[in-house]
Amino acid sequence: MSPRQADTRQRALDVALELFAEQGYEKTSLREIAERLDVTKAALYYHFASKEALLAGIVDRLVEPADELVTWSQTQPRTTEFRQEYLRRLAALLQGQWSRWISFVQQNQPTLRDHTEAGQKMQSRLLLLCAPIIEPDAVLQDQLRSLLGLLAVYLGNLAPASAMLRSLGFEATPEELTVAAMDVALELVGERTSRRS
C-alpha cells in the first residue's frame, strides 16, 4: 500500500470515528463518510468493503494502545509506584488517543452489542486493562480500591460527569475534575498493608 493509500485509510478511520461518535453508527452512511473525506464512495470501498469493516478498523486502532499499556505493565514490579504510573498512563490515553473513544462507545453501545466481534474485542480489552492493577492476592478491600481508582480516572475524563457535578451544585471545570479524579485514584491505589493468606 502506498503512503497516500495508507493516509486515505487512516483518514477514513478518523472521519468514521468522528461521525460515529457524533451521530452514531446506525445514522452514519458510507456516503457521508466519503463526502467528509472528499473522495468517491468507490474510493472508500477500495479501502473498506463495508461500514462493518470501518467499525472493525476503528476497534482495532482503539485496542492497540490498550495492548501496549498491558504489555508494558507485564514488565513492571507490582508496587505502589507501578499502580500510580499505570493510572497516569491510562489517564493520558483517555485525554489523548482515546478522547473520542469515550464518545464513540457511549454513542454506540447497541451497535457494539449487535456487532459481537467488535463489541467482544472492546470488552475483552477493557477487562485486560483492569487486570494489571487488581492484584489477585490482595485482600478484597484493596482489589476494590484498585477498581475504584480505575473508575475515578475514567469518570474524571468523562464530560457527562462534570455536567452531573455542576447540576448537583459543584463548581468544577472539566480540567479541575480530571485533576481531582486523578488525586483520588492515586490515593486509592496507594500503599497496601495486607495480603490474603
Backbone as numpy.savetxt, mean C-alpha at the origin, in Angstrom:
# Nx Ny Nz CAx CAy CAz Cx Cy Cz
11.73 -5.20 -25.74 10.88 -4.02 -25.74 11.78 -2.79 -25.74
11.48 -1.86 -26.62 12.28 -0.64 -26.72 12.03 0.26 -25.51
12.95 1.21 -25.23 12.71 2.13 -24.12 11.40 2.91 -24.26
11.07 3.28 -25.51 9.82 4.02 -25.72 8.61 3.14 -25.40
8.66 1.87 -25.81 7.56 0.96 -25.52 7.43 0.73 -24.01
8.57 0.58 -23.36 8.57 0.39 -21.90 7.99 1.62 -21.22
8.34 2.80 -21.72 7.81 4.04 -21.15 6.30 4.12 -21.33
5.80 3.75 -22.53 4.35 3.77 -22.78 3.65 2.79 -21.84
4.24 1.64 -21.64 3.66 0.63 -20.73 3.59 1.19 -19.30
4.66 1.80 -18.83 4.68 2.37 -17.48 3.68 3.51 -17.35
3.62 4.37 -18.36 2.67 5.47 -18.33 1.24 4.95 -18.32
0.98 3.87 -19.08 -0.37 3.28 -19.11 -0.75 2.77 -17.71
0.19 2.15 -17.01 -0.08 1.68 -15.66 -0.33 2.85 -14.71
0.45 3.93 -14.88 0.26 5.12 -14.04 -1.12 5.73 -14.26
-1.49 5.88 -15.52 -2.78 6.48 -15.86 -3.93 5.59 -15.40
-3.81 4.29 -15.62 -4.86 3.37 -15.18 -5.02 3.42 -13.66
-3.90 3.42 -12.93 -3.96 3.51 -11.47 -4.65 4.80 -11.04
-4.29 5.89 -11.68 -4.89 7.19 -11.36 -6.40 7.17 -11.59
-6.82 6.68 -12.76 -8.24 6.65 -13.08 -9.00 5.64 -12.21
-8.41 4.49 -11.98 -9.07 3.50 -11.12 -9.23 4.05 -9.70
-8.23 4.80 -9.22 -8.31 5.39 -7.88 -9.35 6.51 -7.83
-9.44 7.29 -8.91 -10.37 8.42 -8.94 -11.82 7.98 -9.08
-12.08 7.10 -10.06 -13.47 6.80 -10.37 -13.83 5.33 -10.28
-12.86 4.48 -9.97 -13.12 3.06 -9.83 -12.84 2.29 -11.10
-12.49 1.04 -10.91 -12.16 0.14 -12.01 -13.34 -0.03 -12.96
-14.51 -0.31 -12.40 -15.69 -0.61 -13.23 -16.11 0.58 -14.07
-15.91 1.81 -13.58 -16.37 3.01 -14.29 -15.32 3.56 -15.24
-14.17 2.91 -15.32 -13.10 3.38 -16.20 -13.03 2.49 -17.43
-13.02 3.10 -18.59 -12.93 2.32 -19.83 -11.51 2.38 -20.40
-11.21 1.41 -21.24 -9.91 1.43 -21.92 -9.80 2.66 -22.82
-10.93 3.10 -23.37 -10.93 4.31 -24.20 -10.46 5.51 -23.39
-10.97 5.65 -22.15 -10.55 6.77 -21.30 -9.06 6.72 -21.00
-8.58 5.52 -20.74 -7.15 5.37 -20.44 -6.33 5.76 -21.66
-6.74 5.28 -22.84 -6.03 5.62 -24.07 -6.07 7.12 -24.34
-7.22 7.74 -24.12 -7.34 9.19 -24.35 -6.42 9.96 -23.40
-6.39 9.57 -22.13 -5.55 10.26 -21.16 -4.07 10.07 -21.51
-3.75 8.92 -22.10 -2.37 8.64 -22.52 -2.02 9.34 -23.83
-3.07 9.74 -24.55 -2.91 10.34 -25.87 -2.35 9.33 -26.87
-2.93 8.10 -26.80 -2.60 7.04 -27.76 -3.91 6.45 -28.25
-3.84 5.65 -29.28 -5.04 4.97 -29.77 -5.32 3.76 -28.89
-6.57 3.28 -28.96 -6.90 2.05 -28.22 -6.04 0.90 -28.71
-5.76 0.88 -30.01 -4.93 -0.19 -30.56 -3.53 -0.17 -29.94
-2.98 1.04 -29.76 -1.66 1.15 -29.13 -1.71 0.65 -27.68
-2.80 0.96 -27.00 -2.95 0.48 -25.62 -3.08 -1.04 -25.60
-3.86 -1.60 -26.56 -4.02 -3.05 -26.65 -2.70 -3.76 -26.94
-1.79 -3.08 -27.60 -0.47 -3.66 -27.87 0.23 -4.03 -26.56
0.05 -3.19 -25.54 0.72 -3.41 -24.25 -0.14 -4.21 -23.28
-1.46 -4.01 -23.35 -2.37 -4.67 -22.41 -3.59 -5.16 -23.18
-3.79 -6.46 -23.20 -4.87 -7.05 -23.99 -6.25 -6.76 -23.41
-6.30 -6.34 -22.14 -7.60 -6.11 -21.50 -7.42 -5.21 -20.28
-8.54 -4.79 -19.76 -8.53 -4.01 -18.52 -8.01 -4.87 -17.37
-8.34 -6.17 -17.41 -7.85 -7.09 -16.38 -6.33 -7.18 -16.40
-5.74 -7.12 -17.60 -4.28 -7.15 -17.71 -3.67 -5.88 -17.10
-4.35 -4.75 -17.27 -3.89 -3.51 -16.63 -3.97 -3.65 -15.11
-5.06 -4.20 -14.61 -5.22 -4.39 -13.17 -4.10 -5.28 -12.64
-3.82 -6.38 -13.33 -2.75 -7.29 -12.91 -1.40 -6.57 -12.91
-1.16 -5.74 -13.93 0.09 -4.98 -13.99 0.23 -3.99 -12.85
-0.88 -3.35 -12.49 -0.88 -2.40 -11.37 -0.56 -3.15 -10.08
-1.23 -4.26 -9.86 -1.02 -5.03 -8.63 0.43 -5.53 -8.56
0.96 -6.01 -9.68 2.36 -6.46 -9.70 3.30 -5.33 -9.29
3.05 -4.14 -9.81 3.90 -2.99 -9.47 3.75 -2.58 -8.02
2.54 -2.70 -7.49 2.30 -2.30 -6.11 2.91 -3.28 -5.10
2.99 -4.56 -5.47 3.52 -5.53 -4.50 5.05 -5.58 -4.51
5.68 -5.06 -5.55 7.16 -5.08 -5.59 7.80 -4.44 -4.37
7.39 -3.21 -3.97 8.01 -2.61 -2.79 7.73 -3.41 -1.51
6.57 -4.05 -1.43 6.27 -4.89 -0.27 7.24 -6.05 -0.21
7.49 -6.67 -1.36 8.43 -7.78 -1.41 9.84 -7.33 -1.02
10.23 -6.14 -1.48 11.55 -5.61 -1.14 11.67 -5.35 0.36
10.61 -4.79 0.97 10.64 -4.52 2.40 10.72 -5.82 3.20
9.95 -6.81 2.80 9.97 -8.10 3.50 11.34 -8.76 3.33
11.90 -8.72 2.14 13.23 -9.29 1.91 14.27 -8.62 2.79
14.22 -7.28 2.87 15.15 -6.56 3.74 14.96 -7.01 5.19
13.71 -7.16 5.62 13.43 -7.51 7.02 14.02 -8.87 7.39
14.13 -9.77 6.41 14.63 -11.11 6.69 16.13 -11.13 7.01
16.80 -10.04 6.72 18.24 -9.96 7.00 18.53 -9.23 8.31
17.49 -8.81 9.02 17.66 -7.97 10.21 17.41 -8.75 11.50
18.19 -8.42 12.54 17.89 -9.02 13.86 16.60 -8.41 14.41
15.86 -9.19 15.15 14.57 -8.74 15.69 14.79 -7.93 16.96
15.02 -6.65 16.77 15.29 -5.73 17.87 14.27 -4.60 17.85
14.28 -3.80 18.89 13.44 -2.60 18.92 13.77 -1.70 17.74
15.07 -1.53 17.48 15.50 -0.67 16.37 14.97 -1.18 15.04
14.99 -2.51 14.87 14.46 -3.09 13.63 12.97 -2.76 13.48
12.20 -3.01 14.54 10.75 -2.76 14.47 10.47 -1.30 14.13
11.21 -0.41 14.74 10.99 1.02 14.49 11.40 1.40 13.07
12.52 0.87 12.61 12.95 1.17 11.23 11.98 0.57 10.21
11.45 -0.60 10.51 10.48 -1.24 9.64 9.26 -0.33 9.46
8.77 0.24 10.58 7.62 1.13 10.50 7.96 2.41 9.74
9.17 2.92 9.92 9.58 4.11 9.17 9.60 3.82 7.66
10.13 2.67 7.29 10.18 2.30 5.86 8.78 2.10 5.30
7.90 1.50 6.09 6.53 1.32 5.65 5.84 2.67 5.46
6.07 3.59 6.40 5.49 4.94 6.29 6.00 5.64 5.04
7.29 5.48 4.74 7.86 6.11 3.54 7.18 5.57 2.29
6.88 4.28 2.26 6.16 3.69 1.12 4.75 4.28 1.02
4.07 4.38 2.15 2.70 4.89 2.14 2.65 6.35 1.72
3.69 7.10 2.03 3.73 8.51 1.65 4.26 8.71 0.24
4.98 7.72 -0.27 5.58 7.83 -1.60 4.90 6.94 -2.61
5.55 5.80 -2.91 5.07 4.90 -3.95 3.63 4.44 -3.75
3.21 4.31 -2.51 1.88 3.76 -2.26 0.83 4.81 -1.96
1.14 6.09 -2.13 0.14 7.10 -1.78 -1.13 6.92 -2.61
-0.98 6.61 -3.89 -2.17 6.37 -4.73 -2.75 4.98 -4.48
-1.91 4.06 -3.99 -2.35 2.70 -3.72 -3.49 2.69 -2.72
-3.38 3.52 -1.68 -4.42 3.55 -0.66 -5.76 3.94 -1.28
-5.77 4.99 -2.10 -7.01 5.41 -2.78 -7.51 4.32 -3.71
-6.59 3.69 -4.42 -6.94 2.62 -5.35 -7.65 1.48 -4.61
-7.07 1.03 -3.51 -7.66 -0.09 -2.76 -9.01 0.30 -2.18
-9.10 1.50 -1.62 -10.38 1.93 -1.05 -11.46 2.00 -2.12
-11.13 2.52 -3.27 -12.11 2.70 -4.35 -12.49 1.37 -5.00
-11.61 0.37 -4.92 -11.80 -0.83 -5.73 -11.88 -2.13 -4.94
-12.34 -2.07 -3.70 -12.44 -3.30 -2.91 -13.32 -4.36 -3.56
-14.50 -4.01 -4.09 -15.30 -5.05 -4.76 -14.58 -5.65 -5.97
-13.88 -4.81 -6.72 -13.15 -5.30 -7.89 -12.06 -6.27 -7.48
-11.32 -5.92 -6.43 -10.24 -6.80 -5.98 -10.81 -8.11 -5.44
-12.01 -8.08 -4.88 -12.65 -9.32 -4.45 -13.08 -10.15 -5.66
-13.64 -9.47 -6.69 -14.14 -10.18 -7.86 -13.02 -10.75 -8.73
-11.92 -10.02 -8.84 -10.77 -10.49 -9.60 -9.83 -11.18 -8.62
-10.16 -12.43 -8.35 -9.55 -13.12 -7.21 -8.04 -13.17 -7.26
-7.45 -13.34 -8.43 -5.99 -13.44 -8.49 -5.34 -12.14 -8.03
-5.81 -11.01 -8.55 -5.26 -9.72 -8.14 -5.55 -9.45 -6.67
-6.76 -9.72 -6.23 -7.13 -9.50 -4.85 -6.34 -10.37 -3.89
-6.16 -11.64 -4.25 -5.40 -12.54 -3.39 -3.93 -12.15 -3.32
-3.40 -11.65 -4.42 -2.00 -11.21 -4.42 -1.84 -10.01 -3.48
-2.77 -9.06 -3.55 -2.72 -7.90 -2.66 -2.87 -8.34 -1.21
-3.83 -9.21 -0.94 -4.08 -9.64 0.43 -2.88 -10.41 0.98
-2.28 -11.27 0.17 -1.13 -12.04 0.66 0.04 -11.12 0.99
0.23 -10.04 0.20 1.32 -9.10 0.49 1.05 -8.32 1.77
-0.22 -7.96 1.99 -0.56 -7.25 3.22 -0.26 -8.13 4.43
-0.59 -9.41 4.34 -0.29 -10.33 5.43 1.22 -10.51 5.60
1.93 -10.58 4.47 3.39 -10.69 4.54 4.01 -9.48 5.21
3.43 -8.30 5.00 3.95 -7.09 5.62 3.77 -7.10 7.14
2.80 -7.83 7.63 2.58 -7.92 9.08 3.58 -8.88 9.73
3.93 -9.93 9.03 4.73 -11.00 9.62 6.07 -10.56 10.22
6.86 -9.71 9.55 8.18 -9.40 10.11 8.15 -8.69 11.46
7.11 -7.96 11.73 7.08 -7.15 12.94 6.32 -7.83 14.08
5.50 -8.82 13.75 4.75 -9.54 14.78 5.50 -10.83 15.08
6.22 -10.82 16.18 7.09 -11.94 16.52 6.29 -13.10 17.08
6.45 -14.30 16.52 5.64 -15.43 16.96 5.89 -15.85 18.40
7.10 -15.59 18.93 7.38 -16.01 20.31 7.10 -14.91 21.33
6.60 -13.75 20.88 6.26 -12.68 21.81 4.93 -12.99 22.49
4.73 -12.40 23.65 3.44 -12.57 24.33 2.37 -11.87 23.50
1.14 -12.29 23.71 0.02 -11.77 22.93 -0.06 -10.25 22.99
0.17 -9.67 24.15 0.10 -8.22 24.27 1.12 -7.53 23.36
2.33 -8.08 23.27 3.35 -7.49 22.40 3.02 -7.71 20.93
2.44 -8.85 20.60 2.00 -9.07 19.22 0.93 -8.05 18.85
0.02 -7.80 19.78 -1.04 -6.82 19.53 -0.45 -5.42 19.41
0.54 -5.07 20.24 1.19 -3.77 20.13 1.81 -3.59 18.74
2.44 -4.63 18.23 3.04 -4.55 16.90 1.99 -4.34 15.82
0.89 -5.08 15.92 -0.19 -4.93 14.95 -0.78 -3.52 15.04
-0.99 -3.03 16.25 -1.52 -1.68 16.41 -0.54 -0.63 15.89
0.76 -0.88 16.03 1.76 0.02 15.45 1.64 0.09 13.94
1.48 -1.07 13.30 1.26 -1.09 11.84 0.01 -0.32 11.47
-1.08 -0.55 12.21 -2.34 0.14 11.92 -2.23 1.64 12.14
-1.47 2.04 13.16 -1.28 3.48 13.40 -0.58 4.14 12.22
0.45 3.48 11.68 1.15 4.02 10.52 0.21 4.12 9.33
-0.57 3.08 9.11 -1.51 3.07 7.99 -2.55 4.19 8.15
-3.18 4.25 9.33 -4.22 5.26 9.55 -3.66 6.67 9.52
-2.43 6.84 9.96 -1.81 8.16 9.93 -1.55 8.68 8.54
-1.58 7.78 7.57 -1.36 8.17 6.18 -2.63 8.08 5.36
-3.76 7.99 6.03 -5.04 7.83 5.38 -5.81 9.14 5.50
-6.09 9.79 4.38 -6.77 11.09 4.39 -8.10 11.04 5.15
-8.94 10.00 4.98 -10.20 9.97 5.72 -10.02 9.99 7.25
-8.89 9.47 7.75 -8.66 9.48 9.19 -8.52 10.92 9.68
-7.81 11.74 8.92 -7.66 13.15 9.27 -9.01 13.86 9.26
-9.83 13.58 8.26 -11.16 14.19 8.16 -12.04 13.73 9.32
-11.95 12.45 9.70 -12.74 11.94 10.81 -12.35 12.63 12.11
-11.06 12.81 12.35 -10.61 13.49 13.56 -11.12 14.93 13.61
-11.08 15.61 12.46 -11.59 16.98 12.41 -13.08 17.02 12.75
-13.83 16.04 12.25 -15.27 16.01 12.53 -15.54 15.74 14.00
-14.58 15.16 14.71 -14.72 14.91 16.15 -14.18 16.08 16.98
-13.72 17.13 16.30 -13.26 18.31 17.01 -11.75 18.42 17.16
-11.00 17.45 16.68 -9.55 17.51 16.75 -9.03 18.43 15.66
-8.07 19.24 15.99 -7.45 20.12 15.00 -6.09 19.55 14.64
-6.01 18.92 13.50 -4.73 18.36 13.06 -4.71 18.36 11.54
-3.61 18.82 10.98 -3.42 18.72 9.54 -3.07 17.27 9.21
-3.21 16.86 7.95 -2.79 15.51 7.59 -1.32 15.25 7.95
-0.48 16.27 7.80 0.94 16.11 8.12 1.14 15.89 9.62
0.40 16.65 10.43 0.49 16.48 11.89 0.00 15.10 12.30
-1.07 14.63 11.66 -1.59 13.30 11.97 -0.55 12.23 11.63
0.12 12.38 10.50 1.13 11.41 10.10 2.26 11.35 11.14
2.72 12.50 11.58 3.80 12.55 12.57 3.34 11.95 13.89
2.14 12.32 14.34 1.61 11.81 15.60 1.42 10.29 15.54
0.91 9.81 14.40 0.70 8.37 14.24 2.03 7.62 14.30
3.07 8.19 13.70 4.37 7.54 13.75 4.90 7.52 15.18
4.72 8.61 15.91 5.15 8.64 17.33 4.46 7.53 18.12
3.15 7.38 17.93 2.39 6.35 18.62 2.90 4.96 18.20
3.09 4.77 16.90 3.54 3.47 16.39 4.91 3.09 16.96
5.84 4.05 16.98 7.19 3.77 17.50 7.13 3.42 18.98
6.27 4.09 19.70 6.10 3.78 21.13 5.54 2.36 21.31
4.56 2.01 20.49 3.93 0.69 20.59 4.91 -0.45 20.34
5.85 -0.24 19.43 6.78 -1.34 19.10 8.11 -1.21 19.85
8.11 -0.42 20.90 9.33 -0.20 21.68 9.80 -1.45 22.39
10.55 -1.24 23.45 11.17 -2.34 24.20 10.16 -3.40 24.61
10.57 -4.65 24.52 9.75 -5.79 24.94 10.37 -6.37 26.19
9.54 -6.71 27.12 10.07 -7.22 28.40 9.80 -8.70 28.59
8.94 -9.27 27.79 8.60 -10.67 28.06 8.49 -11.48 26.77
8.68 -12.75 26.92 8.55 -13.71 25.83 7.65 -14.83 26.33
6.99 -15.47 25.39 6.22 -16.65 25.77 7.16 -17.77 26.18
6.77 -18.52 27.19 7.64 -19.64 27.60 7.16 -20.94 26.98
